């Protein structure tokens, strides 16, 4: 698995540990209620002499639920819990050094089935640790 995908999976594990109304998945939302994330285009912000990199990974988090309060609570819980972490996950070749909110959760409408849709963005900042 790539470093970027491994870092995204580690953040998804943090979100799943919150025990929200649905587990988070990669890709687009289906037709039922749920939570999903996908990364935006990214590139290293810094490259060091040893070729390791500082990479901000921007994640779009989307949610869908029939009850707006449940959805809003879940989306806000993701941001509140992840941005206040003091310890971050690490993998074989990376270490998360910060998670920050880019855009707060916001309602973007309702789908054709009447489910509420919300979206937000997180920046997951990693440093690679390849030897």
Contact map, one row per residue, 1 for C-alpha under 8 A:
11101100000000000000000000000000000000000000000000000000000000000000000000000000000000000000000000000000000000000000000000000000000
11111100000000000000000000000000000000000000000000000000000000000000000000000000000000000000000000000000000000000000000000000000000
11111110000000000000000000000000000000000000000000000000000000000000000000000000000000000000110000000000000000000000000000000001000
01111111000000000000000000000000000000000000000000000000100000000000000000000000000000000000000000000000000000000000000000000000000
11111111100000000000000000000000000000000000000000000000000000000000000000000000000000000000000000000000000000000000000000000000000
11111111110000000000000000000000000000000000000000000000000000000000000000000000000000000010000000000000000000000000000000000000000
00111111111000000000000000000000000000000000000000000000000000000000000000000000000000000110010100000000000000000000000000000100000
00011111111100000000000000000000000000000000000000000000000000000000000000000000000000000000000000000000000000000000000000000000000
00001111111110000000000000000000000000000000000000000000000000000000000000000000000000000000000000000000000000000000000000000000000
00000111111111000000000000000000000000000000000000000000000000000000000000000000000000001100000000000000000000000000000000000000000
00000011111111100000000000000000000000000000000000000000000000000000000000000000000000001000000000000000000000000000000000000000000
00000001111111110000000110000000000000000000000000000000000000000000000000000000000000000000000000000000000000000000000000000000000
00000000111111111000000000000000000000000000000000000000000000000000000000000000000000000000000000000000000000000000000000000000000
00000000011111111100000000000000000000000000000000000000000000000000000000000000010000000000000000000000000000000000000000000000000
00000000001111111110001100000000000000000000000000000000000000000000000000000100010000000000000000000000000000000000000000000000000
00000000000111111111001100000000000000000000000000000000000000000000000000000000000000000000000000000000000000000000000000000000000
00000000000011111110000000000000000000000000000000000000000000000000000000000000000000000000000000000000000000000000000000000000000
00000000000001111111000000000000000000000000000000000000000000000000000000001100000000000000000000000000000000000000000000000000000
00000000000000111111111000000000000000000000000000000000000000000000000000000000000000000000000000000000000000000000000000000000000
00000000000000010111111000000000000000000000000000000000000000000000000001000000000000000000000000000000000000000000000000000000000
00000000000000000011111000000000010000000000000000000000000000000000010001000000000000000000000000000000000000000000000000000000000
00000000000000000011111100000000111000000000000000000000000000000000000000000000000000000000000000000000000000000000000000000000000
00000000000000110011111110000000011000000000000000000000000000000000000000000000000000000000000000000000000000000000000000000000000
00000000000100110000011111000000011110000000000000000000000000000000000000000000000000000000000000000000000000000000000000000000000
00000000000100000000001111100000001110000000000000000000000000000000000000000000000000000000000000000000000000000000000000000000000
00000000000000000000000111110000000111000000000000000000000000000000000000000000000000000000000000000000000000000000000000000000000
00000000000000000000000011111000000111000000000000000000000000000000000000000000000000000000000000000000000000000000000000000000000
00000000000000000000000001111100000111000000000000000000000000000000000000000000000000000000000000000000000000000000000000000000000
00000000000000000000000000111111111100000000000000000000000001110000000000000000000000000000000000000000000000000000000000000000000
00000000000000000000000000011111110000000000000000000000000000000000000000000000000000000000000000000000000000000000000000000000000
00000000000000000000000000001111100000000000000000000000000000000000000000000000000000000000000000000000000000000000000000000000000
00000000000000000000000000001111110000000000000000000000000000011000000000000000000000000000000000000000000000000000000000000000000
00000000000000000000010000001111111000000000000000000000000000111100000000000000000000000000000000000000000000000010000000000000000
00000000000000000000111100001101111100000000000000000000000000111000000000000000000000000000000000000000000000000000000000000000000
00000000000000000000011110001000111110000000000000000000000011110000000000000000000000000000000000000000000000000000000000000000000
00000000000000000000000111111000011111000000000000000000000011100000000000000000000000000000000000000000000000000000000000000000000
00000000000000000000000111110000001111100000000000000000001111000000000000000000000000000000000000000000000000000000000000000000000
00000000000000000000000001110000000111110000000000000000001110000000000000000000000000000000000000000000000000000000000000000000000
00000000000000000000000000000000000011111000000000000000111100000000000000000000000000000000000000000000000000000000000000000000000
00000000000000000000000000000000000001111100000000000000111100000000000000000000000000000000000000000000000000000000000000000000000
00000000000000000000000000000000000000111110000000000000010000000000000000000000000000000000000000000000000000000000000000000000000
00000000000000000000000000000000000000011111000000000011110000000000000000000000000000000000000000000000000000000000000000000000000
00000000000000000000000000000000000000001111100000000011000000000000000000000000000000000000000000000000000000000000000000000000000
00000000000000000000000000000000000000000111111000001111000000000000000000000000000000000000000000000000000000000000000000000000000
00000000000000000000000000000000000000000011111000001111000000000000000000000000000000000000000000000000000000000000000000000000000
00000000000000000000000000000000000000000001111100001110000000000000000000000000000000000000000000000000000000000000000000000000000
00000000000000000000000000000000000000000001111110111100000000000000000000000000000000000000000000000000000000000000000000000000000
00000000000000000000000000000000000000000000011111111000000000000000000000000000000000000000000000000000000000000000000000000000000
00000000000000000000000000000000000000000000001111110000000000000000000000000000000000000000000000000000000000000000000000000000000
00000000000000000000000000000000000000000000000111110000000000000000000000000000000000000000000000000000000000000000000000000000000
00000000000000000000000000000000000000000000001111111000000000000000000000000000000000000000000000000000000000000000000000000000000
00000000000000000000000000000000000000000000001111111100000000000000000000000000000000000000000000000000000000000000000000000011110
00000000000000000000000000000000000000000001111100111110000000000000000000000000000000000000000000000000000000000000000000000011000
00000000000000000000000000000000000000000001111000011111000000000000000000000000000000000000000000000000000000000000000000001111000
00000000000000000000000000000000000000000111110000001111100000000000000000000000000000000000000000000000000000000000000000001111000
00000000000000000000000000000000000000000111100000000111110000000000000000000000000000000000000000000000000000000000000000111100000
00010000000000000000000000000000000000110100000000000011111000000000000000000000000000000000000000000000000000000000000000111100000
00000000000000000000000000000000000000111100000000000001111100000000000000000000000000000000000000000000000000000000000011110000000
00000000000000000000000000000000000011110000000000000000111110000000000000000000000000000000000000000000000000000000000011110000000
00000000000000000000000000000000000011110000000000000000011111000000000000000000000000000000000000000000000000000000001111000000000
00000000000000000000000000000000001111000000000000000000001111100000000000000000000000000000000000000000000000000000001111000000000
00000000000000000000000000001000001110000000000000000000000111110000000000000000000000000000000000000000000000000000111100000000000
00000000000000000000000000001000111100000000000000000000000011111000001000100000000000000000000000000000000000000000111000000000000
00000000000000000000000000001001111000000000000000000000000001111100001000000000000000000000000000000000000000000011110000000000000
00000000000000000000000000000001110000000000000000000000000000111111011000000000000000000000000000000000000000000011100000000000000
00000000000000000000000000000000100000000000000000000000000000011111000000000000000000000000000000000000000000000111000000000000000
00000000000000000000000000000000000000000000000000000000000000001111111000000000000000000000000000000000000000000011000000000000000
00000000000000000000000000000000000000000000000000000000000000001111111100000000000000000000000000000000000000000001000000000000000
00000000000000000000000000000000000000000000000000000000000000000011111110000000000000000000000000000000000000000000000000000000000
00000000000000000000100000000000000000000000000000000000000000001011111111000000000000000000000000000000000000000000000000000000000
00000000000000000000000000000000000000000000000000000000000000111011111111100000000000000000000000000000000000000001010000000000000
00000000000000000000000000000000000000000000000000000000000000000001111111110000000000000000000000000000100000000000010000000000000
00000000000000000000000000000000000000000000000000000000000000000000111111111000000000000000000000000000000000000000000000000000000
00000000000000000001100000000000000000000000000000000000000000000000011111111100000000000000000000000000000000000000000000000000000
00000000000000000000000000000000000000000000000000000000000000100000001111111110000000000000000000000000100000000000010100000000000
00000000000000000000000000000000000000000000000000000000000000000000000111111111000000000000000000000001100000000000000000000000000
00000000000000000100000000000000000000000000000000000000000000000000000011111111100000000000000000000000000000000000000000000000000
00000000000000100100000000000000000000000000000000000000000000000000000001111111110000000000000000000000000000000000000000000000000
00000000000000000000000000000000000000000000000000000000000000000000000000111111111000000000000000011001000000000000000001000000000
00000000000000000000000000000000000000000000000000000000000000000000000000011111111100000000000000000000000000000000000000000000000
00000000000000000000000000000000000000000000000000000000000000000000000000001111111110000000000000000000000000000000000000000000000
00000000000001100000000000000000000000000000000000000000000000000000000000000111111110000000000000110000000000000000000000000000000
00000000000000000000000000000000000000000000000000000000000000000000000000000011111110000000000001111000000000000000000000000000000
00000000000000000000000000000000000000000000000000000000000000000000000000000001111111000000000000000000000000000000000000000000000
00000000000000000000000000000000000000000000000000000000000000000000000000000000111111110000000000100000000000000000000000000000000
00000000000000000000000000000000000000000000000000000000000000000000000000000000000111110000000000000000000000000000000000000000000
00000000000000000000000000000000000000000000000000000000000000000000000000000000000011111000000000000000000000000000000000000000000
00000000000000000000000000000000000000000000000000000000000000000000000000000000000011111100001111000000000000000000000000000000000
00000000011000000000000000000000000000000000000000000000000000000000000000000000000000111110001100000000000000000000000000000000000
00000010010000000000000000000000000000000000000000000000000000000000000000000000000000011111111100000000000000000000000000000000000
00000110000000000000000000000000000000000000000000000000000000000000000000000000000000001111111000000000000000000000000000000000000
00000000000000000000000000000000000000000000000000000000000000000000000000000000000000000111110000000000000000000000000000000000100
00100000000000000000000000000000000000000000000000000000000000000000000000000000000000000111111000000000000000000000000000000001110
00100010000000000000000000000000000000000000000000000000000000000000000000000000000000000111111100000000000000000000000000000111110
00000000000000000000000000000000000000000000000000000000000000000000000000000000000000011110111110000000000000000000000000000111100
00000010000000000000000000000000000000000000000000000000000000000000000000000000000000011100011111100000000000000000000000011110000
00000000000000000000000000000000000000000000000000000000000000000000000000000000000000010000001111100000000000000000000000011110000
00000000000000000000000000000000000000000000000000000000000000000000000000000000001000010000000111110000000000000000000000111100000
00000000000000000000000000000000000000000000000000000000000000000000000000000000011010000000000111111000000000000000000001111000000
00000000000000000000000000000000000000000000000000000000000000000000000000000010011000000000000001111100000000000000000001110000000
00000000000000000000000000000000000000000000000000000000000000000000000000000010001000000000000000111111000000000000000011100000000
00000000000000000000000000000000000000000000000000000000000000000000000000000000000000000000000000011111000000000000000111100000000
00000000000000000000000000000000000000000000000000000000000000000000000000000000000000000000000000001111100000000000000111000000000
00000000000000000000000000000000000000000000000000000000000000000000000000010010000000000000000000001111110000000000000110000000000
00000000000000000000000000000000000000000000000000000000000000000000000100110000000000000000000000000011111000000000011110000000000
00000000000000000000000000000000000000000000000000000000000000000000000000000000000000000000000000000001111100000000011100000000000
00000000000000000000000000000000000000000000000000000000000000000000000000000000000000000000000000000000111110000001111000000000000
00000000000000000000000000000000000000000000000000000000000000000000000000000000000000000000000000000000011111000001111000000000000
00000000000000000000000000000000000000000000000000000000000000000000000000000000000000000000000000000000001111100001110000000000000
00000000000000000000000000000000000000000000000000000000000000000000000000000000000000000000000000000000000111111111100000000000000
00000000000000000000000000000000000000000000000000000000000000000000000000000000000000000000000000000000000011111111100000000000000
00000000000000000000000000000000000000000000000000000000000000000000000000000000000000000000000000000000000001111110000000000000000
00000000000000000000000000000000000000000000000000000000000000000000000000000000000000000000000000000000000001111110000000000000000
00000000000000000000000000000000000000000000000000000000000000000100000000000000000000000000000000000000000001111111000000000000000
00000000000000000000000000000000100000000000000000000000000000011110000000000000000000000000000000000000000001111111100000000000000
00000000000000000000000000000000000000000000000000000000000000011111001000000000000000000000000000000000001111100111110000000000000
00000000000000000000000000000000000000000000000000000000000001111000000000000000000000000000000000000000001111100011111000000000000
00000000000000000000000000000000000000000000000000000000000001110000001100100000000000000000000000000000111110000001111100000000000
00000000000000000000000000000000000000000000000000000000000111100000000000000000000000000000000000000000111100000000111110000000000
00000000000000000000000000000000000000000000000000000000000111000000000000100000000000000000000000000111110000000000011111000000000
00000000000000000000000000000000000000000000000000000000011110000000000000000000000000000000000000001111100000000000001111100000000
00000000000000000000000000000000000000000000000000000000011110000000000000000010000000000000000000111110000000000000000111110000000
00000000000000000000000000000000000000000000000000000001111000000000000000000000000000000000000001111100000000000000000011111000000
00000000000000000000000000000000000000000000000000000001111000000000000000000000000000000000000111110000000000000000000001111100000
00000000000000000000000000000000000000000000000000000111100000000000000000000000000000000000000111100000000000000000000000111110000
00000010000000000000000000000000000000000000000000000111100000000000000000000000000000000000011111000000000000000000000000011111000
00000000000000000000000000000000000000000000000000011110000000000000000000000000000000000000011110000000000000000000000000001111100
00100000000000000000000000000000000000000000000000011110000000000000000000000000000000000000111000000000000000000000000000000111110
00000000000000000000000000000000000000000000000000010000000000000000000000000000000000000001111000000000000000000000000000000011111
00000000000000000000000000000000000000000000000000010000000000000000000000000000000000000000110000000000000000000000000000000001111
00000000000000000000000000000000000000000000000000000000000000000000000000000000000000000000000000000000000000000000000000000000111
